[in-house]
Amino acid sequence: MSDLIDRYLKEHAVNLAPRSFSDRTSLLRKLVEPEWGARKVSEITPEDVDRLLAKIAKGRPRPRKHPRKVNPRRPAMKGPFKPTPVRANRVGEILRKMFNLSIRWQMRPDNPVVGFSRYPEIPRDRFLSADDIKRLAGVLAEHPNRRCANVIRLILLTGARRGEAMNARWEQFDLENGIWTKPAATTKQRRLHRAPLSRAAVELLRTIRPSVPADCPWVFPGEIKGNPLREMQTFWEGVRAKAKLGDARIHDLRNTFASLLVSGGMTLPMVGWLLGHTQAQTTLRYAHLYDDPLRAGLDEAGEALRPKLKLVQVDAGSERAA
């Protein structure tokens, strides 16, 4: 199995986006290889798959983020276990593809992962309210780390993924015409994505440009010369706390961008195109945001169709509305 994992990563996963390759490598090395690494590929059964995915779904303790600061008298691992059913499903999908390749590579004749039992997933969609956005904007305006603050602004103004924003290069932007052309190598869908920019996004980029050295290709240069910005999580956690955003993630800014577009009346296909979705199903998660404008339209139609009340004569001494 260790050989199969190595070959899968070197010949298949390496062609995926860097983030996807990193995620697959981590899941296979940390969750699958310790369990199956020494076993033969042909020995793995559907029952083995079910047991492994059940163990992953149960969760596991994790190392602390800052082990050097941990009190030596306290355990080095966190607990209790937090269930991770989504992770189990992702591992199942990776294993299914990996064993399909094992058939092509003549390592076994069948795929033990076909039809694996998926765990229920509850989408975690968080949208910032108008008050949330106002508080966030206030914190960003006063924050001394202008570079990270501008990354957050660009994501909120464009709906870009974090990696797309952090790895943005000046050559990708046509500020005269307000266009951001994202190369296929930098997008999750591995396709060229040409997205229009709002006036606010163009103004932000024009403001950033003078602060970046003329010979630097990155919109957000990193600490190491020649590299883009690499770390944003620590910054975001601090900003999130000050802005009182609860457990909001950076990715929720992308959801918020989409929610503003949908609430403003933009169609789902247009929203999907702006976000770079390749499947309509991905954009349908925002369909419920049409409820308010749809309800408003229904109310207007109802008012137009409602019979107008008029006074009718009932008897000689009284009237009633009908």
C-alpha positions in Angstrom: 0.0 0.0 0.0 2.9 2.4 0.6 4.0 1.8 -3.0 0.5 2.5 -4.3 0.3 5.7 -2.2 3.7 6.8 -3.5 2.7 6.1 -7.1 -0.7 7.8 -6.8 0.9 11.0 -5.4 3.8 11.0 -8.0 1.8 10.2 -11.1 -1.7 11.5 -10.4 -2.1 13.9 -7.5 1.0 15.9 -8.6 -1.1 17.2 -11.5 -3.7 18.7 -9.2 -3.6 22.2 -7.8 -0.9 22.7 -5.1 -3.5 23.0 -2.3 -5.3 19.8 -3.5 -2.0 17.9 -3.8 -0.9 19.0 -0.3 -4.3 18.0 1.2 -4.2 14.5 -0.4 -0.7 14.0 0.7 -1.5 14.9 4.3 -4.6 12.6 4.4 -2.8 9.6 2.9 0.4 9.9 4.9 -1.3 10.6 8.3 -4.5 8.6 8.1 -4.1 5.8 5.6 -0.4 4.8 5.5 -0.1 4.2 9.2 -3.0 1.8 9.0 -2.4 0.0 5.7 1.2 0.9 4.7 2.7 -2.5 5.1 -0.3 -4.5 3.7 -0.6 -5.8 0.2 -2.8 -3.9 -2.2 -4.7 -7.1 -3.0 -5.5 -7.7 0.6 -7.6 -4.6 1.2 -11.3 -5.5 1.5 -14.5 -3.4 1.6 -14.7 -4.3 5.4 -11.2 -2.8 5.8 -12.4 0.3 4.1 -15.5 0.6 6.3 -13.4 0.2 9.5 -10.8 2.8 8.4 -13.4 5.4 7.4 -15.3 4.8 10.7 -12.1 5.4 12.6 -11.4 8.6 10.7 -15.0 9.8 11.2 -14.7 9.3 14.9 -11.9 11.8 15.0 -8.5 11.9 16.7 -6.6 14.1 19.2 -4.3 16.6 17.5 -1.0 18.2 18.5 -1.2 21.7 19.9 -0.4 24.5 17.5 2.5 25.8 19.7 4.1 22.8 21.3 7.0 24.9 22.7 4.6 26.9 24.8 2.7 23.8 26.2 3.1 23.2 29.9 5.1 19.9 30.2 2.7 18.8 33.0 -0.2 18.8 30.6 -0.8 16.3 27.8 0.6 17.3 24.4 -2.6 16.2 22.6 -6.0 17.8 22.6 -9.2 16.0 23.5 -11.9 14.9 23.5 -12.2 13.6 20.0 -14.1 15.8 17.6 -16.0 13.8 14.9 -14.7 14.4 11.4 -17.2 12.7 9.0 -16.4 15.1 6.2 -12.7 14.1 6.4 -13.8 10.4 6.2 -15.7 11.1 3.1 -12.8 12.9 1.5 -10.5 10.0 2.3 -13.0 7.6 0.8 -13.1 9.6 -2.5 -9.3 9.6 -2.6 -9.1 5.9 -2.0 -11.7 5.2 -4.6 -9.7 7.0 -7.2 -6.4 5.4 -6.0 -7.8 1.9 -6.3 -9.2 2.6 -9.7 -5.7 3.5 -10.7 -4.4 0.3 -9.1 -6.6 -1.7 -11.5 -5.1 0.2 -14.4 -1.6 -0.5 -13.0 -2.5 -4.2 -12.7 -2.0 -4.3 -8.9 -5.5 -5.8 -8.3 -8.6 -6.7 -10.4 -11.3 -4.8 -8.5 -11.9 -1.7 -6.4 -12.9 -2.3 -2.7 -13.9 1.3 -2.2 -16.7 1.4 -4.8 -20.0 2.1 -3.1 -18.4 3.0 0.3 -20.8 4.3 2.8 -20.7 8.1 3.0 -21.3 10.0 6.2 -24.0 12.7 6.2 -22.5 16.2 5.6 -24.1 19.4 6.9 -22.8 22.3 4.8 -21.3 25.0 6.9 -22.4 28.2 5.1 -21.7 31.4 7.1 -22.6 34.8 5.7 -21.5 38.0 7.3 -24.3 40.4 8.1 -24.2 44.1 7.3 -23.2 44.8 10.9 -20.5 42.2 10.7 -19.0 43.7 7.5 -19.1 47.2 9.1 -17.2 46.0 12.2 -14.7 44.1 10.0 -14.1 47.1 7.8 -13.4 49.2 10.9 -10.9 46.7 12.3 -9.1 46.4 8.9 -9.0 50.2 8.6 -7.0 50.5 11.8 -4.9 47.4 11.6 -1.1 48.1 11.2 -0.6 45.1 9.0 -1.8 46.7 5.8 -0.8 43.8 3.6 -2.9 41.2 5.3 -5.7 43.7 5.7 -5.8 44.3 2.0 -5.9 40.5 1.3 -9.1 40.3 3.3 -10.5 43.4 1.4 -9.7 41.9 -2.0 -11.4 38.6 -1.1 -14.5 40.4 0.1 -14.6 42.6 -3.0 -14.0 39.8 -5.5 -15.1 36.5 -3.9 -11.7 35.1 -4.7 -10.3 32.1 -2.9 -7.7 32.8 -0.3 -4.9 31.1 -2.3 -5.9 33.1 -5.4 -5.7 36.4 -3.6 -2.4 35.6 -1.7 -0.7 34.4 -4.9 -2.1 37.1 -7.2 0.5 38.7 -9.6 0.3 42.1 -11.1 0.5 40.7 -14.6 -2.9 39.1 -14.0 -4.7 42.4 -13.6 -5.9 44.8 -16.3 -6.8 47.8 -14.2 -7.8 49.9 -17.1 -10.6 47.6 -18.1 -11.2 46.1 -14.7 -10.3 42.5 -15.4 -8.6 39.8 -13.3 -7.3 36.9 -15.4 -6.5 33.9 -13.2 -4.2 31.3 -14.9 -5.4 27.7 -14.8 -2.4 26.8 -12.6 -3.7 29.0 -9.8 -7.4 28.1 -9.8 -9.1 25.2 -8.0 -10.9 24.2 -11.1 -7.6 24.2 -13.1 -9.2 26.4 -15.8 -8.4 29.9 -16.9 -10.8 32.3 -15.1 -11.4 35.8 -16.4 -13.4 37.8 -13.9 -14.5 41.5 -14.0 -13.6 43.7 -11.1 -15.8 46.3 -9.4 -14.7 49.9 -9.2 -13.9 49.4 -5.5 -11.6 46.4 -6.2 -9.8 48.4 -8.9 -9.4 51.3 -6.5 -8.0 49.0 -3.8 -5.4 47.5 -6.2 -4.4 51.0 -7.4 -3.9 52.0 -3.8 -1.7 48.9 -3.1 0.5 49.3 -6.2 2.8 52.1 -5.0 3.6 50.2 -1.8 5.0 47.2 -3.7 8.5 47.4 -5.2 8.4 47.9 -9.0 10.4 44.6 -9.6 8.1 42.5 -7.4 5.6 40.4 -9.4 3.4 39.7 -6.3 0.5 41.9 -5.3 1.1 40.7 -1.7 4.8 39.9 -1.3 5.9 37.6 1.5 8.6 37.9 4.2 11.0 36.0 2.0 12.1 37.9 -1.1 10.7 36.5 -4.3 7.8 34.7 -2.6 4.2 35.7 -2.1 2.5 36.0 1.3 2.1 32.6 2.9 0.4 32.9 6.3 -2.9 34.6 7.0 -4.5 32.5 9.7 -3.0 34.1 12.7 -3.9 37.6 11.3 -7.4 36.5 10.6 -8.0 35.0 14.1 -6.9 38.4 15.7 -9.1 40.4 13.3 -12.0 38.0 13.8 -11.9 38.4 17.5 -11.7 42.2 17.4 -14.6 42.4 15.0 -16.6 39.9 17.0 -17.2 37.6 14.1 -17.4 34.4 16.1 -16.1 31.4 14.3 -16.2 32.9 10.8 -13.6 31.6 8.4 -11.8 33.5 5.6 -13.7 31.3 3.2 -16.9 32.8 4.6 -15.9 36.1 3.0 -16.3 34.4 -0.4 -19.8 33.1 0.7 -20.6 36.7 1.8 -19.6 38.1 -1.6 -21.9 35.5 -3.3 -24.8 36.3 -0.9 -24.6 40.0 -1.7 -24.7 39.3 -5.4 -27.7 36.9 -5.1 -29.6 39.2 -2.7 -29.0 42.0 -5.3 -30.8 40.0 -7.9 -27.9 38.4 -9.9 -28.8 35.0 -11.3 -27.1 31.8 -10.0 -25.3 31.1 -13.3 -23.8 34.6 -13.3 -22.7 34.2 -9.6 -21.2 30.8 -10.5 -19.3 32.3 -13.4 -17.9 35.1 -11.2 -16.8 32.6 -8.5 -15.3 30.2 -11.1 -17.6 27.3 -10.4 -17.5 24.5 -12.9 -20.6 22.7 -11.7 -24.0 24.3 -11.3 -24.6 22.2 -8.1 -21.9 24.1 -6.3 -23.7 27.4 -6.9 -27.1 26.0 -5.9 -26.0 26.3 -2.2 -26.8 30.0 -2.5 -30.3 29.4 -4.0 -32.0 29.9 -0.6 -30.8 33.5 -0.6 -33.4 34.3 -3.3 -36.1 33.8 -0.7 -36.3 37.4 0.4 -36.4 39.0 -3.1 -38.7 36.2 -4.3 -41.0 36.8 -1.3 -41.0 40.5 -2.0 -42.0 39.8 -5.6 -44.7 37.5 -4.5 -46.1 40.1 -2.1 -46.2 42.7 -4.9 -48.0 40.2 -7.2 -50.4 39.4 -4.3 -51.2 43.0 -3.8 -51.9 43.5 -7.5 -54.2 40.5 -7.6 -56.0 41.0 -4.4 -59.6 42.0 -4.9 -60.3 45.6 -4.0 -62.7 46.1 -1.2 -65.9 48.0 -2.1 -69.0 49.0 -0.2 -72.2 47.1 -1.2 -75.7 47.8 0.0 -77.1 45.0 2.2 -80.3 46.5 3.4 -81.9 49.9 3.8 -80.0 50.9 6.9 -76.5 49.2 6.7 -73.5 48.7 4.5 -70.7 46.2 4.5 -67.3 45.7 2.8 -67.0 43.0 0.2 
